[in-house]
Amino acid sequence: MNERDRPDPEALMRAAAQEGRGRLKIFLGAAPGVGKTYEMLVQGAARQKAGADVVVGVVETHGRIETQALTQGLEILPRRSIAYQGHVLTEMDIDALLERRPALALVDELAHTNAPESRHPKRYQDVEELLDAGIDVYSTLNIQHVESLNDVVASFTRVRVRETVPDNILEQAEIEVVDIPPAELIERLKEGKVYLPQEATRALAHFFSKTNLSALRELALRRAAQAVDAQMLEDLRAQALGGTWAGGERILVAVSELSGAEELVRAGKRISDAARGQWSAIHIETPRAQQFGEEDRRRIASALNLASSLGATVATVPGASVVEGLKAYAAEARATQLVVGKSMRSRWFEWRHGSVVDRLVRETPGVAVHVLPLDGRRPGFRPLSAIRRGDWGAPSGYAWTILLVALVTMGGTGLFHVLDLGNVGLLYLVPVMVAASLFGLRTGLFAGILSSLAYNFFFLPPTGTLTVSNPENIVSIFVLLGVAVVTSQLTSRVRAQADMAATSARMNAALAGYLRRLTARGSLDEVMGAACHEIAHLLNLRVVILEMGATGLTVQATSEAGARMETMELAAAQWVWDTGQAAGRGTGSLTASDWQFQPLKAGDRVLAVLGLARDDGRDPIRSDQLALLGSLLEQTALALERLRLEAEMRDLDKVRERDRLRAALLSSVSHDLRTPLTSVLGAAAELRKRIDDPLLDTIESEAMRLNRFVANLLDMARVEAGALRLHVEPVDLTDAVGAAAHDARRSLEGHPIRLDVLPSLPLVNVDPQLFHHCLLNLLDNAGRYADPGTPITIRAERVYGELILSVLDEGPGLPPGREQEVFETFRRLEGSDRSISGTGLGLAIVKGFAEGMGMTVRAANREDRRGAAFSIHFPEELLVSATAMESDL
């Protein structure tokens, strides 16, 4: 059986792992309101009508009457109540669902974040547990919640979704796209079928524009098509089915050593973009690749590097011939389009060797072949001066061939006279096969010609001459020569395949040994040093590893002492660190550098930069070394990431112990200070009744300041200990902001207050006391750092999905890139104009209190003018709608 006709073992193992698991079906939509929950309930009811045991684990109808009506007749499992910081939250009861064990569970909103103290932090993890138990699950998902598309969606909607689902969840699920045109969805929104009228107006002005919805719709359809295509290919591999199965376009670009290969890659990229399909660039390494010169290898490496930078999957695959290698890879990748180049070849060359393009067109049915002309050299004729010595073989091979033919001739002469052996010509096949297998094709052909001449001279009458008297003997000579040619070609091909197999085995052994030696090292310096020496030995290069330090990129390890980086090299290495892409000699960026730099990456993070160079100044990496280099980079990055994670775990343990001791110290000191402060304030109040002295104002003022400091210490200890006790109730932002501005009037003295808080904004569910404390600290911070006499603005606005309350000052602002550091405990950003005294606790307390109430806090510099902006973000679930207030009344 051909290898390609066998089922893929890994695909079979993955299919076997799914046996006994439940099946997941996701109803995927472009945006809220397209009808995902409605469709899920409709299909769930149909399954129940067909006799299946269906249970609703959780469903969110959002008050939609049509959706609510579909739940009638379905068994709805009661939700589990969770008490959290004064709230009573309800979540899907996964234990009850597992105990009930239905055939199908309906679980709405797959990307939902579970309440604290739940078994799993995310609902999709609950679904995974249900699937492991053999329960089928129907669920719903919006395209903006897919992890890999989160940044893309945020780039045009200006809304960052925090609840995401990993892409591998979609890859194992059956996907049904629930889709309606944008105009129809907007009409549903205006009719109040998606949100309440006042919320719908805001949504139309922000998220639900026709442009946004069209882009989201395209993303949903494309992502579903990708998931279906991946599942189809997995099934094809498991069942060993042939054919391209062109559900989606898959483009394959064949890269050769001829000039013009980069134009071929760019053409493949354009075709891929037009077809919106996946694409790969591949170089077939045949036995002829051993004859390539440095310029040929440089062109191949440059083209493959370009393809990689343009987003292609790059591979170098060994093959007996270009056609066979391309056919095998195209069949494995199920390619639907093949991009190849055709150079100017002579008729004589094509008659002898055939046309690669013509063979591909004939032998790849179902694949569209794009042929582009290349300005490559004419390989049909080369003068003798252009043929390298290695093309003819080593002189020692010819010497051994002559010796073998002589020995066969001597042995054949003895056998011919002693045994009266008639068919001596067969003996001459031995030197032909030996010469071809040991010394190459041309040496084998030389052995065939020499053998036919010896046979004619010594054994065919008249002997001693090259004259042939019997015409039948002429046929024997030509047959011998033909057999010699064919045999030499076959043995030469077997030898080439054996050489490629040995090369692959050596590479695998080298990688295994490399990984073993890296994992034996226990420190970062040891791993980097071992990596430099091993890579230098395997690739015969000079190697350095650079890492980011306090002063920039510095050389941390090198394969040879005294390696120095000049300005150009450091600039190329810095570019690699910033972009995560290769640069330097032999790449498409900063080629003036004598070194080639490759990123050592773990995920999207660059851990270090690897530099490669040759002593002779040539390009460091040949095309046949690209696969080995890629594996070495991955193994090195994994070793560095392992050490980094181990160091982070050790540091985390130290931080936890330090925080525990600090919390205990804060609690002890603050409690010990509270009693004498209370006495000082009481004594000052009694003295004021008896005398009127200005010193009393100073005593009271400083004692109250110290009391606020102690209160901050106590609050910080409560936050870090997780001991906050919430008493949540609806709060009017207008009243809360006004009360905080009044209480902070001493800190805001000299600063006009501008209130931009509309009374029509919804109430917010917060703890009034903690929220008041948050506002006081924000206003106190603004009063400290705002320029004298400048106004402080308090603004509240409603955007899609949240309400934002901001405190804006007109001061020096925050150091760029370090805005979020101000919320760290005892952290004050020095170095700019922010040199006002303080403890560094106020903003940390704001962050702790806000997160305890389910809000988030952010810091940034103002965009309209100089100054800082601190904002509290209230998510949708903390906003009290008018309907909810009426129901409470």
N, C-alpha and C positions, 0 to 999 in steps of 0.2 A: 504494500500500500504506500502511495506517495505520502511524504510527511505532511503536505498541505491538505491531504484528504482525511487526516486523522483529527478527531476532536481535540480542541485545546485543553490540556489537563487542568490549567488554572481556571479556565471558564467552567469546566465540569465541577471542580472543587467549589467554586463560588455558587454554582447552581445547587450542589448538594447541601451547602450550608443553609440555603433557603428552605429546604425541606422541613416541614413541621412548623415553620414560622407563619404568622399571619401575613396577609397581603395588604399593602397600604395603597389607598387611592387618594390623590390630592386634587381638589377642585381649585385650580389656579386662576386668579383673576388679575386684571391690570390695576384695579383700584377698588376701594370700598363701594358697595352699592350695585355691583354688576350682577349679583344674584348667586353667589357661591353657596351660602348657607341654604338658600331656597332650593338650589339644584341638589345639594347633598341630602336634604330632607326628602325631596321627591324620590330620589333613587333609593334611599333607605326604606321608604314606605313601599316602594315597588319590590324590594328584596323581601320585606316582611310579608307582603301579599303572596309572594312566591313560596312562602313556607320557611324562610330563614328566621332565626332568632335574632332580633335587632333591638339594641338598647341605646338610648341617648346618654352618653357619658356627660357631655356638656354641650350646650348650644346657646349662642348669643343672638337673640332676635332683635335687639336694639329697638324694641317697641314697634316693629313693623308688623302690621296686622296680618298681611298675607303669610309672612314667615311663621308667625305665631300659630296660625291656623293649621299649618302642616304638622305641628308637633302633636296634634290631637290623634289619638290612636297609637302613638308610639310610647313605649315604656321609657320614662325619664328617671334616671337614677338620682336620688337626692344628693346634693352637694355636701361637702364636708366644710364645717365652719372652723376658722382659725382666728384666734384672738391675737392681735398684734398691735402693740402701742396704742391701746384704747380703741382700735378699730376691730370690727368683726368682718373678716374677709371670707369669701366662699370660693372653694376650688373643687375641681373634679375629684371624686373619691375613688382613687385608683385601686385601693384595697377592696372596696365593695365591688368594683367592676371586675377585678380578677376573680373574686369569689363567685360572682354571678356567672362569669365566663360565657358570654353570649357568642354567637357566631360572628356578629358584626357589631362594632361599637362606632357611634357617631360622635366625633370629637372635634368641635369647632375651634377655629383660630389656633393653628398649629404653632405659631410664633409667640404665643402668649407667655409671659413671665409669671411663674407661680409665686404665691405669697411666701414670705419667709417661713421657715420651719416645715415647709413641704419636703417630701422625699427627694424630689428633683427640682432644680431651679427653673427648668424650662418644660413647657408642655410637650414639646417634641420628644423629650426624654421619657415622659410618661407613655407616649405612643410607642416608643421603642420597646418598653417593657411589656406592653400589651401584645405587640407583634411577636416578641420572644415567647409569650405564653400561648401562641397559636391563634390569637383573636384577630380577625380582619378589622381594619380601621378605615373609615372615611373621614377626611379632614379637609380644611380650607386654608388657603394661603394667598396673600397678595404678593405680587412680583417684587415690590420694594422691600420685602422681608427676606429675600434670598441673599445670603452673605456676600457672594461674589459680585452682586449687582448693587450693593448698598451705596458705594461711592458714586457709581454711574447715575443712580436715581437722584442722589443728593445734589449732583452737579447741575441738574436742570430744574428740579422742583424746589431747591433751597430748603429742603426738609430732611434732616438726618434721622433715620429710623434706628432706634436703639434695640429693638427686638428683632433678631435675625435667626434664620435657620440654616445650618450647614448645607452645602450643595449636595453632599453625599446622601442626604435624606431624599432629595428629588431623584437621584440616580437609581434608587432602589424602589421607587414608587411608580404606580400607573398614574399618569397625569391627564386630567381632562380640563381643557381651557374653557372657562365660562366667560364669554365675550359678548359685549354689546358695543355698538358704535359710540364714539365720544359724544356726539350730538344727543343721542338717546339717553345717555347717562346724565348729561347736564340737565336735560329736561326732567328726568326723575328727581334730580337734586332740587330743582326749582319747585317741583310739586310737593316737596317735603317727604319723599319716600326714602331718603337716605339719612338726612339729618333734620333736626328741628329748624324752622324757618330762619331764625337769627343766626344759627350756626351755618346753615347752608349758604347764606349770603357771604359770610367770611370765607368759606371754603371755595366758592366760585371765584373770589377775588385772588386766591392764592394757589392752592394745590390743583383744583379742578378746572384748570384752563384747558381749552381744546388742544393746544399744543402739548401740554404735559400728558394729557390722557392718550393722545396719539402715540407719543413716545413710549409710554408705559405699556400700551397695547402691543406695540411692536416687540418690546422686550419680552413680554409674556409669551407671545407666539413663538419667538425665536428660541427662548429658553426651553419651552416645551418640545420644540422640534429637536433641539440638541439632546435632551434627555431620551426621547424616543429613539433617535438615531444610535445613541450609545447602547441602549438596551437591545436594539435589533442586532448590532454587531456582536454583542455578547452572546446572544442566542445563536447567531451564525457560527461563531467559533466553537460553541459547545456542541453543535450538531454537525460541524464540518460540511456546511453547505457552500457550494460555489456561487459565483456570480457577484456582481458589484452591488446589487440591492441599493440602487441610487435613491434612497429616501432623502438624502441631503448630499450636497456636492462635496467631494473630497478630492483635492487637487494635489498632484504629485509632480514635482519639478526635478528633472534629471540633470545633475551637475557633472560636467566633464572637465578635462584638463585644457580644453581649447579656449582661446581668448573669446570673450563675449559671454562667458558663463554668468557674470553679474547682471548683464542685460536680461538673460534668461530668468534669473531670480526675480528681478523687478517685474517682468511680465507675468510671472506666476503670482506675485503679490497682487497685481492689478486684477487678474482673473479671479483670484480668491475674494477680493473685496467686492467685485461685481456680482459674484455668485453667492456671497456671504457664506462661504464654506471653509472648512478646515483645510490647511495645506501643509505639505512637508517638502523638504529639499533633501535629496539623497544622492550620494555618490557611490557607484558600484566599483569596488576595488577588485579588479581582475588580475590574473598573473601578469598581464602586460604592464601593470602599475609599477612593477619593479624596474622598468626601463625609464620611468619618468625622471626628468631632470628637476632641478630646484625650482625653475620658473614654472613648470607644470604644477608642482605641488603647491607653490605659492598661490597660483590662480584658483586651485580647488579650495584651499583653506580660506582665501578671501571671499569666494562666493558663498561658502557655507557660513562664515561669520556674518556676512550681510543678511543671509536668509534668517539666521537666528535673531539678529537685531530687528528684523521686520516681523517677528512673531511666528516663524515657521518652526515645525519640529524637524530637527536636523539629524541625519544619520549617515554613517559610512558602513556599507554592507559588503562583505566579500561575496563574489560570485564567479562562476566559471566563465561567464561572458556577460557583457552589458545587457543583452536582451534577456537572458535567463534571470539575471539578478533583478532587473526592473519588473519582469513578469511576476516573480515570486513576491517581491515587496508590494506591488500593486494588488495582487490577490489577497495578501495578508491585511493590507490597509483598506481593502474594498474601494480603491480609487475609482472615481468616475471620470476624471480628466487627467491627462498626462501631458506635461509640457516638456518637449525635447528640442534640442538644437541640431541643425544639419549643416555640416561644414562643406566646403567645396572639395569634392573628391573626384578623382579621375574615373573614367569608365573601366579602366583596367583594374583599379583597386576594388570597385564595387563588384566586378565580375569575379574576382578572386575571393573577396571576403563577404560579399553581400552588403545590403544596406540595412543599418540598424532601424531606421525609420520605417522602411517597407516591412520588415519583419514585425515590428511592434504593431503596425496597422493591421497586419494579417492575423497575428497571434494574440491580440488582446481585444476580443469582441466585447462590445458593451462599454468600452472606454473611449472617450473622445480624445484624440491625439492632436495637440497643438504643435505645429512645427514652425520654428523660427530660424531664419538663416544666421549662421555664425561666421565671423570673419577669421576662422581658424586657419592654420597652415594646411597645405595639401599633403596628406600622408600617403598619397599614391606612389610618390617617387622620392627617394632620398639619395643623394650622391654618396659614394663610398666614404668620402671624408666626413659626412655627417653621421655615419653609423658608428656608435660608440663601441669600444672594445668589448664591453659587457654584453652587447647584442649578439656577438659571435661566439661567446663562451670563452672559458679559460683555455690557454694553450695546453695545459696539462691534460685537459679532457681529450683533446685531439691525440695527444701522445698515447694515452691509455687506450683510446679507440684503435689506433694503429697496432698497438701491441696485442689487443684482443683479437683483431682480425687475423693477425699473423699466427697466433696460437690456434685459432679455429682452422686456419688453412693447413697448418702442420698436422693437427689432429685429424682433419678431414682426409689429408693425403694418406695417412697411415690406415684409416678405416677404409678408404677407397680401394687400396691394394690388398689389404689383409682380408677384409670381410666382403669385398666386392660390393660395397654400399653404393647404390645407384643414385639416391636422392640426397647428395651432399649439400645441396643448396639450403635445406632447412636448418643446417647447423649455423648458417650465417645470421639467422634471426636472433641468436644469443647476444652477439656483440651489439646489434642494433638496439635491442631492448635495454641492455645494460647501459649503453652510452646515453640513450634518451632519458632514462630514469635518473641517472646520476649527474649528467652534465648538461641536459637541456635539449630543446628541440633541434637546434642547428647542428649540434654535435651528433644527434641521432640520425639526421639526414646525411651528414658526412659519412657516418658508419654504414648507412644503406648503400650509398654510391660506391664506397670503397669495397663493400662486401660483394656487390654485383660484379665489379671489375675483377676482384680476386677469383670469384667463381668462374668467370669467363676465361681468365688467363690460365688458371691451373687445372680446371676440370672439364671444360668444354673443348672438344676437338675442333680445329687443331690446337692442342695445348701449347703454351708458351707464347701465344699471340692473342691479340684481342679480336681476331677474326673468328666469325661464327660460320661454320659450314652448313649446319643443319638449321633450316628455318624454325623448326620446333624449339630449338634452344633459345632463339631470340625471344620467343614468347616466355620461356622460363626466366630469362634475365629480367624482362619487364615486369613479370609477375613478382619476382623476388624484390625488385626495386619498389613496386607498388606496396607490397606487404611491408617492406621496411619503412616506407613513408607513413603508412597508416599506423603501424605499430609504434613508431617513434612519436607520432602525434598523440596517440592514446596514452602512452607511458608518460609523455611530457605533461599531459593534462592531469593525470593522476598525481604526478609529482607536485604540480602547482597546487592542486587541492590539498595534498598532504601538507605542503608548506603553509597554506592558509590556516588549516586546522591546527598546526603546531603553533602558529603565531597567536591564534585565538586562545589556545591552551596556556601559552606563556603569559598572555595578558591577564587571563583569569587567575593564574597562579601568582602573578605579580600583585594584583589587587588584593588577593587574600592575604598574602604576606604583608603587604603595606598596612592593611587594616589591623592585622594582628599586632604589628609593631607599634602602631599608634595607640591602640587600646591598652598596651602594656605601660604606657607613660602615665604618670600621675599628676603632673603639673602642666600649666599652660606653656611655660618656656620649653619644657621637655618635648611636648607635642609639636610645637612649632619648629624646634630644631630638628626633630626626627623627620617631620614632613619635608623640610627643605632638603635634607640629605637624601632621603628616599626618592623624591621626585627628580632631583638632580641626577641620581644614579639611573633611574628608569628611563629618563628622556635625554640624558647626556646634555644637560643645560646648567646654567647658573640660576639659582633660585633664591629669592628673598621673600619674606613675609613682613608686611607693614601693618601696624595697628594704630588706631587713633588714641592719642594721648593728650595731655594737657596743652602741649605746644603744637599739636597737629599730628599728621601721620609720621611715624618714626619706624625705622627698621628694627624689628623685634628678633628676627632670626635670619640666618643666611647660610648657604651651603659652603661658602668659602669666606675666610676672614678678610676684612677690609673692604667689603662691598659698600659703595657710596652711591647715593642718589643725587643727581644734579637737579637743577631747577625744572627742566623739562620733564624729567622722570617723576618728580614729586607732583607736578601739575597733572600729569596723566593719572597717577595713582589717586590723587584727590578727586579727580573726575569720576573714576571708577567707584570710589567710596560714596560719592554723592548720588550717582545715577544707578549703581548696581549693574553696569554693563562694561564689557571688556573695552580696553583702549590700549594704544601704543602700537608698536611695530607689528605688522601682520594683521591689524584690525582695520576698521573703517573710521576710527577716531584718533586724533593726536598721533599720527603715524611718524612724526619727526622724532619721537622718543626711540632710543635704542632698545628699550625693554618693552615687553608685552605684559600688561597687567590684567589679572582676572579676579573677579570678586569671589570671596568665600562667603556664601549666603546660607542662612537658615530661614526659610520662608521668604519674607520680603526684607529681612534685616541683613545688612552687610556686617559680618563679624570681623573680617580682615581683608587685606588685599595681597594677592600672590603675584610676584614679579618673575618673569622668565626672560632669559637672554642667552644668545650663543656667543662664543668667543670670536667667531669669524664674522660677526655682524649680520648674518643672514636672519630670515624670519625664524622665530623660535620653534614654531609648531608646524609640522608637516600635516598634510591631509590625513595620512594614515595614523596619525597620533591623536587626532581630535577625540575619538571615542575614549581612548585611555585617559587623556587629560580630563575630560568631563567626569569620568568615574573618580579620578584622583581628587578633583575639586570637591565632589560631593562627599567623599569619605573624610577629607580633611575638615570640611565644614561641620559634618556630624560630630567629629571628635572635639572640635572647638566648642560646639553648642553643648555637648555633654558636660564639659568642664565648666562652662558658664552657668549652666543650670545647677550643677553641684555647688558652685560658689554662691549662687543666689540663695539656695536652700540654707547653706550655713549662715549667710548674712541675715536671712529671715529669722532664723532661730535666735540670733543675737539681738535683732531688733525687737522681737517679741519679749524676750527677757528684759531688755532695757525699758520697753514701754510698761511692762508690769511693775518694775521697780519705780519708774517715774510716776505712774499713777498712784502707787501707794504713798510715795513721798508727797505728791501734790495734795492728796486727801488729808494726810496727817498734818502738813504745814498749814493748809488753809483752815482746817478746823481749829488748830491751836491759835491762829491769828484772829479768828472771828470773835472770840470772847473778849480779849482786851480792846478790840476796836469798838465793840458794842458799849463797853464801859466808857471809852473816850468820848464817843458821841453823846452818851447820856450825861456825862459830866459837863460837856460843853453846853448842852441844852439847859441844864440847871444853872450854870454860871450866867447864861444870857438872861435868865429871869432876874438875876440880882444886879448885874453890871452890864454896861454897854461899852464893850471894848472892841476896837477893830481887830485885835489879835484873835478874837473868837471866830471871826469870819475865816481867817486863815486856818485855824485849827479845824473848824468844821469842814472847810473845803478840802483840805489835804486828807482828813480822816475819811471823808466820803470817797475821795479818789482811791485811797488805799482799800476801802471797803469794796469798791467796784473791782479792783484788782483781785482781791480775795474771792469775790463772787465768780470772777472769770476762772480762777484756779479750780474752784469747786465744780463749775459747769464743765470745764475741760475734763476733769476727773470723771464726771458722770457720763460724758460722751464716750470717752475711751473705755470705760467699764461697761458700756451698753446698758446703763441703768436709768435711761430716760423714761419717765412716766408721762404719757400723753393724755391730755383731756381735750379731745378734738371737738370742735363745734364750728358752724358757719360764721365767718368773719367778713365784715365789709372792709374792703381795702381802703376806701376813703377815710373811714373812721380810724383804722389801724395806722395809716400813714400820718394822719393829723396828730394822733396821740403820741406817736414816736417823735415827730418833729417838735412837739411841745416839750417833751421830756428831755430832748437833746439840745435845748436852746442854749445851754451854757457852752457845749462843744461847738455849736454852730454860730457862736457870737461873731458878728462882722460879716456873715455870709447870707445874702438874700436867699430865701427858699422859694423855688418854683415848683408848684404841684401840677402835674399833668395826669391826673387820675380821674377818669370819667365815672360819675355815679352809676352809669348803666352797666358797668362791668359786673360779671357774676360774683357771688360770694365764693369764698374759698374755705375748704375744710382743713383747718389747722388748729394747733394748740395756741390760744391767744397769747399766753404768757411767753412761750418760747419764740413765737413769731415776733412779738414786741421786742424781745431781747435781740433777735436777729437784726431788726431795723435799727435799733439803737447802736449796735456795733458798726453797721454799715454807715450810718450818719456820722458817728464819732470818727470813723476812719476818713470819711470825706472832709470833715471839718479840720482834721489834723493836716492833711496834705494838699488841700486846695489853696491856690494863691490867695493872699489877703484881699478881701473885698469882692471876690468873684462869687457868682451865684452857684448854688447846688440845686440840681434838678432831680425830682422824683417823678418817674414816668411809669405808667402801666399801659400795656397794649395787649390786645387779643390777636394771636396768629393761629394758623391752622394747627390744631392738636395741643395747644398750650397757651398759657397766659404768662407774660413776662413783666416783672416789676424791676425797674432799674434805678440805681442811684448814680448820678453823673456829676463829676466834679470838673473843675478847670484848673488843673495843676500840672505837675511835671509828667504825669502818666506813669506807666509801668515799663520796665526793660523789655524790649521786644523778644518774644520767644520764651519768656519766663513768667508769663502772666499768672499761670495756675499755681506757681510756687508760693504765692502770698497766702494760700489757704493751709500751708503746712504749719504745724505747731511750733511756736517760738521762732518762726522764720520771718525775717525782715529783709527785703531786697535793698541792699545798700549799693552804693556806687553811682546812682543817679542823684537827682535832687531830693530823694525821699530819705532825708537824714533826721526826721523828727523822732524824738524818743518814744518808746513804746515797748510793750512786752511781746508782741507777736502772737497774742492769744485771741484777739477779738475776731479776726476773720476765720481762724480755725474753728472757733465756737459757732460762727454763722454757718459754716459748712457742715459741722456735726449736727446742729439742730435742724437745718434744712433737710439734710438727707434722712434724719430720723423721722421727719414728717412726710417723706416721700417726694421732696423737691430736690432740685439741683441748683448749684450756684456756680457762676462763671465770672471771670475777670477778663477785661480786655481794654485796649486803648480806644478812645473815641475816634470815630471816623470823620465827624464834622469839624472837630477842632481839637486843640491840645487838652489832654485830660484823661482820666481813667473812668471806666464804666463797670460797675458791679451789678449783676442781674440775678434775680431769683426766678427760676422757671417752675411754674405750676403745671403739671401734666393734666390732661383732660379729666382724669378720674378724681382730681381734687376740686374741680369746679362744680358749683351747685347750680343746676339749671333752674329755670323758672318753674318748670313742671314739677321738679322734685320739691321745691318750696311750697307749691300749692298743695301737693299731697301731704306734706308734713302739717300744713295748717288744717 
